[in-house]
């Protein structure tokens, strides 16, 4: 019986699909603006580059789901107190 909770693999697959749709919409927006004005805003080009970067990294497997539990970082305590003079 399913708990109704998505697995990490399902979440990544959904993210890939949504990023791909976002990239396509940004490209369509960029092309439309370019046809109308002959230019497009720098922030639109930057957003397109960021989505390309995220999508390419996801496809390449560089971004993976987090492991179940992470260990908390703790510094070892010194054996004797340190004196500052």
PDB file of N, CA, C and O in Angstrom:
ATOM      1  N   UNK A   1       0.841  -1.173   0.000  1.00  0.00           N
ATOM      2  CA  UNK A   1       0.000   0.000   0.000  1.00  0.00           C
ATOM      3  C   UNK A   1       0.891   1.243   0.000  1.00  0.00           C
ATOM      4  O   UNK A   1       1.867   1.311   0.747  1.00  0.00           O
ATOM      5  N   UNK A   2       0.561   2.200  -0.819  1.00  0.00           N
ATOM      6  CA  UNK A   2       1.349   3.414  -0.958  1.00  0.00           C
ATOM      7  C   UNK A   2       0.979   4.418   0.137  1.00  0.00           C
ATOM      8  O   UNK A   2      -0.189   4.557   0.502  1.00  0.00           O
ATOM      9  N   UNK A   3       1.980   5.101   0.644  1.00  0.00           N
ATOM     10  CA  UNK A   3       1.731   6.095   1.687  1.00  0.00           C
ATOM     11  C   UNK A   3       1.328   7.440   1.109  1.00  0.00           C
ATOM     12  O   UNK A   3       1.000   8.361   1.857  1.00  0.00           O
ATOM     13  N   UNK A   4       1.348   7.568  -0.220  1.00  0.00           N
ATOM     14  CA  UNK A   4       0.992   8.830  -0.869  1.00  0.00           C
ATOM     15  C   UNK A   4       2.119   9.845  -0.876  1.00  0.00           C
ATOM     16  O   UNK A   4       1.925  10.998  -1.262  1.00  0.00           O
ATOM     17  N   UNK A   5       3.281   9.420  -0.452  1.00  0.00           N
ATOM     18  CA  UNK A   5       4.438  10.306  -0.406  1.00  0.00           C
ATOM     19  C   UNK A   5       5.348   9.986  -1.585  1.00  0.00           C
ATOM     20  O   UNK A   5       5.637   8.823  -1.866  1.00  0.00           O
ATOM     21  N   UNK A   6       5.792  11.032  -2.268  1.00  0.00           N
ATOM     22  CA  UNK A   6       6.656  10.845  -3.431  1.00  0.00           C
ATOM     23  C   UNK A   6       8.054  10.408  -3.004  1.00  0.00           C
ATOM     24  O   UNK A   6       8.572  10.846  -1.977  1.00  0.00           O
ATOM     25  N   UNK A   7       8.648   9.542  -3.807  1.00  0.00           N
ATOM     26  CA  UNK A   7      10.020   9.123  -3.561  1.00  0.00           C
ATOM     27  C   UNK A   7      10.959  10.217  -4.071  1.00  0.00           C
ATOM     28  O   UNK A   7      10.544  11.042  -4.884  1.00  0.00           O
ATOM     29  N   UNK A   8      12.202  10.243  -3.617  1.00  0.00           N
ATOM     30  CA  UNK A   8      13.151  11.238  -4.125  1.00  0.00           C
ATOM     31  C   UNK A   8      13.305  11.181  -5.651  1.00  0.00           C
ATOM     32  O   UNK A   8      13.467  12.213  -6.302  1.00  0.00           O
ATOM     33  N   UNK A   9      13.254   9.982  -6.208  1.00  0.00           N
ATOM     34  CA  UNK A   9      13.384   9.843  -7.652  1.00  0.00           C
ATOM     35  C   UNK A   9      12.191  10.478  -8.369  1.00  0.00           C
ATOM     36  O   UNK A   9      12.354  11.100  -9.419  1.00  0.00           O
ATOM     37  N   UNK A  10      10.995  10.322  -7.802  1.00  0.00           N
ATOM     38  CA  UNK A  10       9.805  10.926  -8.399  1.00  0.00           C
ATOM     39  C   UNK A  10       9.863  12.447  -8.307  1.00  0.00           C
ATOM     40  O   UNK A  10       9.452  13.146  -9.233  1.00  0.00           O
ATOM     41  N   UNK A  11      10.368  12.950  -7.199  1.00  0.00           N
ATOM     42  CA  UNK A  11      10.496  14.393  -7.039  1.00  0.00           C
ATOM     43  C   UNK A  11      11.475  14.948  -8.069  1.00  0.00           C
ATOM     44  O   UNK A  11      11.193  15.962  -8.706  1.00  0.00           O
ATOM     45  N   UNK A  12      12.628  14.288  -8.238  1.00  0.00           N
ATOM     46  CA  UNK A  12      13.601  14.752  -9.231  1.00  0.00           C
ATOM     47  C   UNK A  12      13.035  14.689 -10.638  1.00  0.00           C
ATOM     48  O   UNK A  12      13.281  15.592 -11.438  1.00  0.00           O
ATOM     49  N   UNK A  13      12.290  13.652 -10.956  1.00  0.00           N
ATOM     50  CA  UNK A  13      11.684  13.553 -12.284  1.00  0.00           C
ATOM     51  C   UNK A  13      10.696  14.691 -12.503  1.00  0.00           C
ATOM     52  O   UNK A  13      10.647  15.264 -13.590  1.00  0.00           O
ATOM     53  N   UNK A  14       9.915  15.021 -11.490  1.00  0.00           N
ATOM     54  CA  UNK A  14       8.967  16.128 -11.608  1.00  0.00           C
ATOM     55  C   UNK A  14       9.688  17.468 -11.764  1.00  0.00           C
ATOM     56  O   UNK A  14       9.254  18.326 -12.531  1.00  0.00           O
ATOM     57  N   UNK A  15      10.786  17.640 -11.036  1.00  0.00           N
ATOM     58  CA  UNK A  15      11.570  18.874 -11.142  1.00  0.00           C
ATOM     59  C   UNK A  15      12.154  19.011 -12.545  1.00  0.00           C
ATOM     60  O   UNK A  15      12.146  20.102 -13.116  1.00  0.00           O
ATOM     61  N   UNK A  16      12.653  17.926 -13.097  1.00  0.00           N
ATOM     62  CA  UNK A  16      13.200  17.963 -14.460  1.00  0.00           C
ATOM     63  C   UNK A  16      12.137  18.392 -15.461  1.00  0.00           C
ATOM     64  O   UNK A  16      12.404  19.214 -16.339  1.00  0.00           O
ATOM     65  N   UNK A  17      10.944  17.845 -15.334  1.00  0.00           N
ATOM     66  CA  UNK A  17       9.854  18.193 -16.253  1.00  0.00           C
ATOM     67  C   UNK A  17       9.507  19.675 -16.112  1.00  0.00           C
ATOM     68  O   UNK A  17       9.370  20.378 -17.113  1.00  0.00           O
ATOM     69  N   UNK A  18       9.364  20.148 -14.878  1.00  0.00           N
ATOM     70  CA  UNK A  18       8.993  21.548 -14.654  1.00  0.00           C
ATOM     71  C   UNK A  18      10.088  22.506 -15.137  1.00  0.00           C
ATOM     72  O   UNK A  18       9.782  23.543 -15.724  1.00  0.00           O
ATOM     73  N   UNK A  19      11.346  22.172 -14.897  1.00  0.00           N
ATOM     74  CA  UNK A  19      12.426  23.030 -15.385  1.00  0.00           C
ATOM     75  C   UNK A  19      12.459  23.071 -16.909  1.00  0.00           C
ATOM     76  O   UNK A  19      12.726  24.118 -17.500  1.00  0.00           O
ATOM     77  N   UNK A  20      12.192  21.946 -17.535  1.00  0.00           N
ATOM     78  CA  UNK A  20      12.164  21.910 -18.987  1.00  0.00           C
ATOM     79  C   UNK A  20      11.030  22.796 -19.522  1.00  0.00           C
ATOM     80  O   UNK A  20      11.223  23.528 -20.492  1.00  0.00           O
ATOM     81  N   UNK A  21       9.857  22.730 -18.895  1.00  0.00           N
ATOM     82  CA  UNK A  21       8.744  23.590 -19.300  1.00  0.00           C
ATOM     83  C   UNK A  21       9.080  25.061 -19.072  1.00  0.00           C
ATOM     84  O   UNK A  21       8.773  25.912 -19.907  1.00  0.00           O
ATOM     85  N   UNK A  22       9.712  25.354 -17.935  1.00  0.00           N
ATOM     86  CA  UNK A  22      10.105  26.725 -17.634  1.00  0.00           C
ATOM     87  C   UNK A  22      11.087  27.248 -18.672  1.00  0.00           C
ATOM     88  O   UNK A  22      10.970  28.385 -19.131  1.00  0.00           O
ATOM     89  N   UNK A  23      12.048  26.419 -19.038  1.00  0.00           N
ATOM     90  CA  UNK A  23      13.028  26.833 -20.042  1.00  0.00           C
ATOM     91  C   UNK A  23      12.358  27.114 -21.380  1.00  0.00           C
ATOM     92  O   UNK A  23      12.689  28.094 -22.046  1.00  0.00           O
ATOM     93  N   UNK A  24      11.423  26.265 -21.774  1.00  0.00           N
ATOM     94  CA  UNK A  24      10.714  26.473 -23.038  1.00  0.00           C
ATOM     95  C   UNK A  24       9.915  27.775 -23.024  1.00  0.00           C
ATOM     96  O   UNK A  24       9.883  28.503 -24.016  1.00  0.00           O
ATOM     97  N   UNK A  25       9.270  28.059 -21.892  1.00  0.00           N
ATOM     98  CA  UNK A  25       8.497  29.304 -21.784  1.00  0.00           C
ATOM     99  C   UNK A  25       9.404  30.526 -21.813  1.00  0.00           C
ATOM    100  O   UNK A  25       9.068  31.533 -22.436  1.00  0.00           O
ATOM    101  N   UNK A  26      10.543  30.446 -21.149  1.00  0.00           N
ATOM    102  CA  UNK A  26      11.493  31.564 -21.179  1.00  0.00           C
ATOM    103  C   UNK A  26      12.028  31.793 -22.595  1.00  0.00           C
ATOM    104  O   UNK A  26      12.192  32.937 -23.020  1.00  0.00           O
ATOM    105  N   UNK A  27      12.296  30.723 -23.313  1.00  0.00           N
ATOM    106  CA  UNK A  27      12.777  30.863 -24.695  1.00  0.00           C
ATOM    107  C   UNK A  27      11.708  31.513 -25.558  1.00  0.00           C
ATOM    108  O   UNK A  27      12.015  32.392 -26.363  1.00  0.00           O
ATOM    109  N   UNK A  28      10.449  31.091 -25.401  1.00  0.00           N
ATOM    110  CA  UNK A  28       9.354  31.681 -26.171  1.00  0.00           C
ATOM    111  C   UNK A  28       9.202  33.159 -25.834  1.00  0.00           C
ATOM    112  O   UNK A  28       8.983  33.978 -26.727  1.00  0.00           O
ATOM    113  N   UNK A  29       9.316  33.506 -24.564  1.00  0.00           N
ATOM    114  CA  UNK A  29       9.227  34.900 -24.143  1.00  0.00           C
ATOM    115  C   UNK A  29      10.381  35.713 -24.723  1.00  0.00           C
ATOM    116  O   UNK A  29      10.181  36.815 -25.233  1.00  0.00           O
ATOM    117  N   UNK A  30      11.582  35.164 -24.640  1.00  0.00           N
ATOM    118  CA  UNK A  30      12.758  35.847 -25.188  1.00  0.00           C
ATOM    119  C   UNK A  30      12.608  36.076 -26.685  1.00  0.00           C
ATOM    120  O   UNK A  30      12.882  37.170 -27.178  1.00  0.00           O
ATOM    121  N   UNK A  31      12.168  35.034 -27.420  1.00  0.00           N
ATOM    122  CA  UNK A  31      12.007  35.162 -28.868  1.00  0.00           C
ATOM    123  C   UNK A  31      10.931  36.175 -29.229  1.00  0.00           C
ATOM    124  O   UNK A  31      11.090  36.942 -30.178  1.00  0.00           O
ATOM    125  N   UNK A  32       9.833  36.181 -28.475  1.00  0.00           N
ATOM    126  CA  UNK A  32       8.765  37.153 -28.732  1.00  0.00           C
ATOM    127  C   UNK A  32       9.225  38.575 -28.489  1.00  0.00           C
ATOM    128  O   UNK A  32       8.951  39.468 -29.291  1.00  0.00           O
ATOM    129  N   UNK A  33       9.926  38.789 -27.380  1.00  0.00           N
ATOM    130  CA  UNK A  33      10.446  40.129 -27.095  1.00  0.00           C
ATOM    131  C   UNK A  33      11.449  40.570 -28.153  1.00  0.00           C
ATOM    132  O   UNK A  33      11.461  41.731 -28.563  1.00  0.00           O
ATOM    133  N   UNK A  34      12.285  39.643 -28.589  1.00  0.00           N
ATOM    134  CA  UNK A  34      13.287  39.991 -29.592  1.00  0.00           C
ATOM    135  C   UNK A  34      12.618  40.375 -30.908  1.00  0.00           C
ATOM    136  O   UNK A  34      13.047  41.319 -31.573  1.00  0.00           O
ATOM    137  N   UNK A  35      11.564  39.643 -31.287  1.00  0.00           N
ATOM    138  CA  UNK A  35      10.843  39.980 -32.522  1.00  0.00           C
ATOM    139  C   UNK A  35      10.185  41.356 -32.422  1.00  0.00           C
ATOM    140  O   UNK A  35      10.176  42.116 -33.391  1.00  0.00           O
ATOM    141  N   UNK A  36       9.632  41.676 -31.243  1.00  0.00           N
ATOM    142  CA  UNK A  36       8.918  42.937 -31.072  1.00  0.00           C
ATOM    143  C   UNK A  36       9.842  44.133 -30.906  1.00  0.00           C
ATOM    144  O   UNK A  36       9.572  45.206 -31.444  1.00  0.00           O
ATOM    145  N   UNK A  37      10.932  43.956 -30.164  1.00  0.00           N
ATOM    146  CA  UNK A  37      11.764  45.110 -29.812  1.00  0.00           C
ATOM    147  C   UNK A  37      13.168  45.067 -30.397  1.00  0.00           C
ATOM    148  O   UNK A  37      13.857  46.087 -30.405  1.00  0.00           O
ATOM    149  N   UNK A  38      13.604  43.922 -30.881  1.00  0.00           N
ATOM    150  CA  UNK A  38      14.959  43.797 -31.392  1.00  0.00           C
ATOM    151  C   UNK A  38      15.986  43.529 -30.304  1.00  0.00           C
ATOM    152  O   UNK A  38      17.178  43.412 -30.591  1.00  0.00           O
ATOM    153  N   UNK A  39      15.542  43.431 -29.076  1.00  0.00           N
ATOM    154  CA  UNK A  39      16.432  43.154 -27.947  1.00  0.00           C
ATOM    155  C   UNK A  39      15.637  42.452 -26.853  1.00  0.00           C
ATOM    156  O   UNK A  39      14.412  42.356 -26.934  1.00  0.00           O
ATOM    157  N   UNK A  40      16.324  41.969 -25.843  1.00  0.00           N
ATOM    158  CA  UNK A  40      15.642  41.403 -24.685  1.00  0.00           C
ATOM    159  C   UNK A  40      16.426  41.749 -23.433  1.00  0.00           C
ATOM    160  O   UNK A  40      17.642  41.937 -23.487  1.00  0.00           O
ATOM    161  N   UNK A  41      15.724  41.835 -22.292  1.00  0.00           N
ATOM    162  CA  UNK A  41      16.394  42.242 -21.053  1.00  0.00           C
ATOM    163  C   UNK A  41      17.474  41.243 -20.622  1.00  0.00           C
ATOM    164  O   UNK A  41      17.363  40.039 -20.857  1.00  0.00           O
ATOM    165  N   UNK A  42      18.510  41.775 -19.991  1.00  0.00           N
ATOM    166  CA  UNK A  42      19.597  40.929 -19.497  1.00  0.00           C
ATOM    167  C   UNK A  42      19.109  39.930 -18.455  1.00  0.00           C
ATOM    168  O   UNK A  42      19.585  38.796 -18.411  1.00  0.00           O
ATOM    169  N   UNK A  43      18.157  40.346 -17.611  1.00  0.00           N
ATOM    170  CA  UNK A  43      17.693  39.436 -16.562  1.00  0.00           C
ATOM    171  C   UNK A  43      16.933  38.247 -17.142  1.00  0.00           C
ATOM    172  O   UNK A  43      16.910  37.174 -16.538  1.00  0.00           O
ATOM    173  N   UNK A  44      16.317  38.426 -18.297  1.00  0.00           N
ATOM    174  CA  UNK A  44      15.649  37.303 -18.954  1.00  0.00           C
ATOM    175  C   UNK A  44      16.691  36.304 -19.475  1.00  0.00           C
ATOM    176  O   UNK A  44      16.525  35.093 -19.330  1.00  0.00           O
ATOM    177  N   UNK A  45      17.751  36.817 -20.075  1.00  0.00           N
ATOM    178  CA  UNK A  45      18.838  35.943 -20.521  1.00  0.00           C
ATOM    179  C   UNK A  45      19.505  35.232 -19.354  1.00  0.00           C
ATOM    180  O   UNK A  45      19.869  34.062 -19.460  1.00  0.00           O
ATOM    181  N   UNK A  46      19.665  35.944 -18.234  1.00  0.00           N
ATOM    182  CA  UNK A  46      20.274  35.339 -17.048  1.00  0.00           C
ATOM    183  C   UNK A  46      19.375  34.245 -16.476  1.00  0.00           C
ATOM    184  O   UNK A  46      19.864  33.196 -16.057  1.00  0.00           O
ATOM    185  N   UNK A  47      18.067  34.483 -16.457  1.00  0.00           N
ATOM    186  CA  UNK A  47      17.131  33.464 -15.954  1.00  0.00           C
ATOM    187  C   UNK A  47      17.182  32.225 -16.832  1.00  0.00           C
ATOM    188  O   UNK A  47      17.121  31.102 -16.333  1.00  0.00           O
ATOM    189  N   UNK A  48      17.291  32.426 -18.117  1.00  0.00           N
ATOM    190  CA  UNK A  48      17.378  31.301 -19.046  1.00  0.00           C
ATOM    191  C   UNK A  48      18.664  30.509 -18.818  1.00  0.00           C
ATOM    192  O   UNK A  48      18.649  29.278 -18.854  1.00  0.00           O
ATOM    193  N   UNK A  49      19.768  31.202 -18.586  1.00  0.00           N
ATOM    194  CA  UNK A  49      21.029  30.513 -18.314  1.00  0.00           C
ATOM    195  C   UNK A  49      20.971  29.731 -17.005  1.00  0.00           C
ATOM    196  O   UNK A  49      21.516  28.631 -16.917  1.00  0.00           O
ATOM    197  N   UNK A  50      20.309  30.294 -15.981  1.00  0.00           N
ATOM    198  CA  UNK A  50      20.195  29.581 -14.702  1.00  0.00           C
ATOM    199  C   UNK A  50      19.363  28.316 -14.852  1.00  0.00           C
ATOM    200  O   UNK A  50      19.707  27.277 -14.287  1.00  0.00           O
ATOM    201  N   UNK A  51      18.265  28.393 -15.612  1.00  0.00           N
ATOM    202  CA  UNK A  51      17.451  27.189 -15.786  1.00  0.00           C
ATOM    203  C   UNK A  51      18.205  26.148 -16.602  1.00  0.00           C
ATOM    204  O   UNK A  51      18.099  24.952 -16.329  1.00  0.00           O
ATOM    205  N   UNK A  52      18.963  26.590 -17.599  1.00  0.00           N
ATOM    206  CA  UNK A  52      19.788  25.644 -18.361  1.00  0.00           C
ATOM    207  C   UNK A  52      20.790  24.953 -17.447  1.00  0.00           C
ATOM    208  O   UNK A  52      20.976  23.738 -17.525  1.00  0.00           O
ATOM    209  N   UNK A  53      21.433  25.730 -16.583  1.00  0.00           N
ATOM    210  CA  UNK A  53      22.422  25.174 -15.653  1.00  0.00           C
ATOM    211  C   UNK A  53      21.772  24.146 -14.735  1.00  0.00           C
ATOM    212  O   UNK A  53      22.295  23.043 -14.576  1.00  0.00           O
ATOM    213  N   UNK A  54      20.641  24.494 -14.131  1.00  0.00           N
ATOM    214  CA  UNK A  54      19.962  23.563 -13.230  1.00  0.00           C
ATOM    215  C   UNK A  54      19.505  22.315 -13.957  1.00  0.00           C
ATOM    216  O   UNK A  54      19.679  21.204 -13.457  1.00  0.00           O
ATOM    217  N   UNK A  55      18.923  22.488 -15.127  1.00  0.00           N
ATOM    218  CA  UNK A  55      18.410  21.346 -15.862  1.00  0.00           C
ATOM    219  C   UNK A  55      19.536  20.434 -16.319  1.00  0.00           C
ATOM    220  O   UNK A  55      19.417  19.212 -16.237  1.00  0.00           O
ATOM    221  N   UNK A  56      20.622  21.013 -16.797  1.00  0.00           N
ATOM    222  CA  UNK A  56      21.753  20.200 -17.235  1.00  0.00           C
ATOM    223  C   UNK A  56      22.379  19.443 -16.067  1.00  0.00           C
ATOM    224  O   UNK A  56      22.750  18.278 -16.207  1.00  0.00           O
ATOM    225  N   UNK A  57      22.498  20.108 -14.909  1.00  0.00           N
ATOM    226  CA  UNK A  57      23.065  19.436 -13.740  1.00  0.00           C
ATOM    227  C   UNK A  57      22.155  18.315 -13.263  1.00  0.00           C
ATOM    228  O   UNK A  57      22.632  17.250 -12.872  1.00  0.00           O
ATOM    229  N   UNK A  58      20.852  18.547 -13.293  1.00  0.00           N
ATOM    230  CA  UNK A  58      19.931  17.491 -12.882  1.00  0.00           C
ATOM    231  C   UNK A  58      20.027  16.302 -13.816  1.00  0.00           C
ATOM    232  O   UNK A  58      20.048  15.153 -13.376  1.00  0.00           O
ATOM    233  N   UNK A  59      20.086  16.586 -15.111  1.00  0.00           N
ATOM    234  CA  UNK A  59      20.162  15.498 -16.078  1.00  0.00           C
ATOM    235  C   UNK A  59      21.475  14.739 -15.953  1.00  0.00           C
ATOM    236  O   UNK A  59      21.523  13.528 -16.171  1.00  0.00           O
ATOM    237  N   UNK A  60      22.530  15.450 -15.604  1.00  0.00           N
ATOM    238  CA  UNK A  60      23.834  14.811 -15.485  1.00  0.00           C
ATOM    239  C   UNK A  60      23.965  14.038 -14.176  1.00  0.00           C
ATOM    240  O   UNK A  60      24.941  13.313 -13.983  1.00  0.00           O
ATOM    241  N   UNK A  61      23.006  14.184 -13.287  1.00  0.00           N
ATOM    242  CA  UNK A  61      23.042  13.464 -12.032  1.00  0.00           C
ATOM    243  C   UNK A  61      23.888  14.119 -10.964  1.00  0.00           C
ATOM    244  O   UNK A  61      24.234  13.484  -9.968  1.00  0.00           O
ATOM    245  N   UNK A  62      24.227  15.389 -11.162  1.00  0.00           N
ATOM    246  CA  UNK A  62      25.042  16.066 -10.154  1.00  0.00           C
ATOM    247  C   UNK A  62      24.220  16.433  -8.930  1.00  0.00           C
ATOM    248  O   UNK A  62      24.751  16.514  -7.823  1.00  0.00           O
ATOM    249  N   UNK A  63      22.941  16.652  -9.123  1.00  0.00           N
ATOM    250  CA  UNK A  63      22.059  16.948  -8.008  1.00  0.00           C
ATOM    251  C   UNK A  63      21.310  15.673  -7.688  1.00  0.00           C
ATOM    252  O   UNK A  63      20.581  15.143  -8.527  1.00  0.00           O
ATOM    253  N   UNK A  64      21.487  15.192  -6.501  1.00  0.00           N
ATOM    254  CA  UNK A  64      20.835  13.951  -6.106  1.00  0.00           C
ATOM    255  C   UNK A  64      20.054  14.182  -4.829  1.00  0.00           C
ATOM    256  O   UNK A  64      20.337  15.133  -4.101  1.00  0.00           O
ATOM    257  N   UNK A  65      19.084  13.341  -4.540  1.00  0.00           N
ATOM    258  CA  UNK A  65      18.316  13.528  -3.313  1.00  0.00           C
ATOM    259  C   UNK A  65      19.206  13.389  -2.080  1.00  0.00           C
ATOM    260  O   UNK A  65      20.180  12.637  -2.082  1.00  0.00           O
ATOM    261  N   UNK A  66      18.861  14.116  -1.045  1.00  0.00           N
ATOM    262  CA  UNK A  66      19.633  14.068   0.192  1.00  0.00           C
ATOM    263  C   UNK A  66      19.495  12.700   0.833  1.00  0.00           C
ATOM    264  O   UNK A  66      18.467  12.038   0.692  1.00  0.00           O
ATOM    265  N   UNK A  67      20.519  12.286   1.527  1.00  0.00           N
ATOM    266  CA  UNK A  67      20.476  11.027   2.250  1.00  0.00           C
ATOM    267  C   UNK A  67      19.546  11.180   3.440  1.00  0.00           C
ATOM    268  O   UNK A  67      19.274  12.295   3.884  1.00  0.00           O
ATOM    269  N   UNK A  68      19.064  10.069   3.952  1.00  0.00           N
ATOM    270  CA  UNK A  68      18.084  10.069   5.023  1.00  0.00           C
ATOM    271  C   UNK A  68      18.448  10.926   6.218  1.00  0.00           C
ATOM    272  O   UNK A  68      17.740  11.887   6.521  1.00  0.00           O
ATOM    273  N   UNK A  69      19.518  10.608   6.894  1.00  0.00           N
ATOM    274  CA  UNK A  69      19.931  11.367   8.060  1.00  0.00           C
ATOM    275  C   UNK A  69      21.331  11.901   7.829  1.00  0.00           C
ATOM    276  O   UNK A  69      22.189  11.231   7.255  1.00  0.00           O
ATOM    277  N   UNK A  70      21.537  13.110   8.285  1.00  0.00           N
ATOM    278  CA  UNK A  70      22.866  13.700   8.193  1.00  0.00           C
ATOM    279  C   UNK A  70      23.450  13.764   9.597  1.00  0.00           C
ATOM    280  O   UNK A  70      22.720  13.916  10.577  1.00  0.00           O
ATOM    281  N   UNK A  71      24.746  13.650   9.684  1.00  0.00           N
ATOM    282  CA  UNK A  71      25.419  13.740  10.971  1.00  0.00           C
ATOM    283  C   UNK A  71      25.631  15.205  11.306  1.00  0.00           C
ATOM    284  O   UNK A  71      25.976  16.000  10.433  1.00  0.00           O
ATOM    285  N   UNK A  72      25.431  15.559  12.548  1.00  0.00           N
ATOM    286  CA  UNK A  72      25.675  16.936  12.949  1.00  0.00           C
ATOM    287  C   UNK A  72      27.173  17.112  13.172  1.00  0.00           C
ATOM    288  O   UNK A  72      27.855  16.231  13.696  1.00  0.00           O
ATOM    289  N   UNK A  73      27.651  18.250  12.768  1.00  0.00           N
ATOM    290  CA  UNK A  73      29.076  18.541  12.915  1.00  0.00           C
ATOM    291  C   UNK A  73      29.352  18.917  14.361  1.00  0.00           C
ATOM    292  O   UNK A  73      28.629  19.716  14.955  1.00  0.00           O
ATOM    293  N   UNK A  74      30.388  18.343  14.911  1.00  0.00           N
ATOM    294  CA  UNK A  74      30.781  18.699  16.272  1.00  0.00           C
ATOM    295  C   UNK A  74      32.297  18.711  16.343  1.00  0.00           C
ATOM    296  O   UNK A  74      32.978  17.809  15.855  1.00  0.00           O
ATOM    297  N   UNK A  75      32.796  19.758  16.964  1.00  0.00           N
ATOM    298  CA  UNK A  75      34.239  19.883  17.127  1.00  0.00           C
ATOM    299  C   UNK A  75      34.659  19.101  18.361  1.00  0.00           C
ATOM    300  O   UNK A  75      33.960  19.121  19.375  1.00  0.00           O
ATOM    301  N   UNK A  76      35.796  18.413  18.287  1.00  0.00           N
ATOM    302  CA  UNK A  76      36.262  17.694  19.478  1.00  0.00           C
ATOM    303  C   UNK A  76      36.636  18.693  20.573  1.00  0.00           C
ATOM    304  O   UNK A  76      37.216  19.743  20.297  1.00  0.00           O
ATOM    305  N   UNK A  77      36.303  18.358  21.794  1.00  0.00           N
ATOM    306  CA  UNK A  77      36.632  19.232  22.916  1.00  0.00           C
ATOM    307  C   UNK A  77      38.087  19.027  23.321  1.00  0.00           C
ATOM    308  O   UNK A  77      38.577  17.898  23.356  1.00  0.00           O
ATOM    309  N   UNK A  78      38.779  20.132  23.627  1.00  0.00           N
ATOM    310  CA  UNK A  78      40.169  19.984  24.058  1.00  0.00           C
ATOM    311  C   UNK A  78      40.231  19.275  25.416  1.00  0.00           C
ATOM    312  O   UNK A  78      39.312  19.393  26.226  1.00  0.00           O
ATOM    313  N   UNK A  79      41.318  18.539  25.655  1.00  0.00           N
ATOM    314  CA  UNK A  79      41.487  17.801  26.911  1.00  0.00           C
ATOM    315  C   UNK A  79      41.633  18.760  28.086  1.00  0.00           C
ATOM    316  O   UNK A  79      41.092  18.517  29.165  1.00  0.00           O
ATOM    317  N   UNK A  80      42.355  19.834  27.875  1.00  0.00           N
ATOM    318  CA  UNK A  80      42.547  20.843  28.932  1.00  0.00           C
ATOM    319  C   UNK A  80      42.083  22.189  28.403  1.00  0.00           C
ATOM    320  O   UNK A  80      42.176  22.457  27.205  1.00  0.00           O
ATOM    321  N   UNK A  81      41.584  23.038  29.296  1.00  0.00           N
ATOM    322  CA  UNK A  81      41.163  24.364  28.849  1.00  0.00           C
ATOM    323  C   UNK A  81      42.347  25.159  28.289  1.00  0.00           C
ATOM    324  O   UNK A  81      43.468  25.068  28.788  1.00  0.00           O
ATOM    325  N   UNK A  82      42.077  25.919  27.265  1.00  0.00           N
ATOM    326  CA  UNK A  82      43.111  26.734  26.635  1.00  0.00           C
ATOM    327  C   UNK A  82      43.127  28.100  27.299  1.00  0.00           C
ATOM    328  O   UNK A  82      42.083  28.727  27.482  1.00  0.00           O
ATOM    329  N   UNK A  83      44.327  28.559  27.659  1.00  0.00           N
ATOM    330  CA  UNK A  83      44.464  29.877  28.283  1.00  0.00           C
ATOM    331  C   UNK A  83      45.028  30.847  27.280  1.00  0.00           C
ATOM    332  O   UNK A  83      45.996  30.556  26.578  1.00  0.00           O
ATOM    333  N   UNK A  84      44.412  31.992  27.226  1.00  0.00           N
ATOM    334  CA  UNK A  84      44.896  33.073  26.345  1.00  0.00           C
ATOM    335  C   UNK A  84      45.543  34.117  27.228  1.00  0.00           C
ATOM    336  O   UNK A  84      44.917  34.639  28.151  1.00  0.00           O
ATOM    337  N   UNK A  85      46.814  34.425  26.937  1.00  0.00           N
ATOM    338  CA  UNK A  85      47.525  35.394  27.769  1.00  0.00           C
ATOM    339  C   UNK A  85      47.819  36.642  27.023  1.00  0.00           C
ATOM    340  O   UNK A  85      48.415  37.566  27.577  1.00  0.00           O
TER     341      UNK A  85
END
